C-alpha cells in the first residue's frame, strides 16, 4: 500500500497529480490527512476529483492559525507517539507499505515521525531545497533537513539541487524529478477545467500574503501591506486574495483599513484552487510571499515579485521572478521589463515528475 501523508493545502495540491495518476492506473493508495489545514483540504480533493481511502489525524475542521491551535495539534501528536504500537492500525489502517510526505511543514515532520514509528519506509517529495540559512525561513528550513536525514528516498526537483544533499550515506536513494509536481497540478487543473490562456492585455494583478512569519508580526505585516499598496499604485489594480489567517491578523493589528481604503486594491476571499489558477493565468503580474505560487508563476511565465528576503527556490529567479527590494518603484520596473507569456513551454514534459515518483515508489515497494 502507498500511504500519502500530508496536512496542508499546498501539500494536497502538489500531491494531487500523484493521487490522480494512481487512481487512473488502478493502484490502491491511502491518504492520511494530518489536518494542519483542516477545512480546506476536503475541497481540494473535490477540485481534483479524487476519491481516496482517507484516515483523518484529528477532527480539526479549520486551519491552525494560532499558537494555541498548533499546541493542541502537537499535543495530539504526542499522544500518538506515546501509543506508538497502535499507529499502524489506527492511522495506517494496519497495512504494510511505503509512506510519502511532502515539503517542509510541520505536517512533513509529523509524517516522518508517524511513518517511522509504524516501521515504514519513507519518501520525501520536494527534497533538497536550501535557503542558505538554517533558521530562515523558520521552521521550514530546519524541518526539511531533519526529514531528509530520516527519509529513505529523496525526490529532488532538479539536478542542480543534488549537490546540496550528497553528504548523505550511500544507502539513501536520490531521484531527480526534473521539476516540482506543482507544475503537474497546474496542467491537470487546466485539462480538467479546460482553462485557456488569455491575452497579454490583462487589466489586473494578483496579490497573496499568507506566510505565518510575515502575517503574525505587526511590524512585518504592516511593512508588506504598505509596500503592496504603493506597488499597486504603479502597476495598476491588484486583486488581493485574502487567506483567513491573514484576515485574522489584519483585523487584530488594525491594518485592514489600509487595504480597504486603497483605490488600487480589490479584496476577495480565498478561491477554490481551479478558480485561483484561472485567475493567475489571466493576470498580468503576481505579488506573493508563497514559494508554491513562485513556482506556479515560473511555470506560467508570469512576472512575479516574491515578498521575502530569502527563498529556497531558484525557480524563475532573475528571469520572471525577483525577490522584493522593498522599493515599490524599483520592483515595478522589474515587472514591466519581463516578457509576459501564459503558454506552457514544457508541454513535452507532461506529468514527468509525477510519473518518475510513481515508478520509483512502485519499484522500491517491491
Helices and strands as residue ranges (DSSP letters): E 2-6, H 9-25, E 29-33, H 41-47, E 53-56, H 67-82, G 84-86, H 87-90, E 98-102, H 106-117, E 121-127, H 140-150, E 153-156, G 159-164, E 173-176, H 181-193, E 205-208, H 212-215, H 218-235, E 238-242, H 244-252, H 256-261, E 265-269, H 273-282, E 285-288, H 291-300, E 303-306, E 321-323, H 328-337, G 347-349, H 352-365
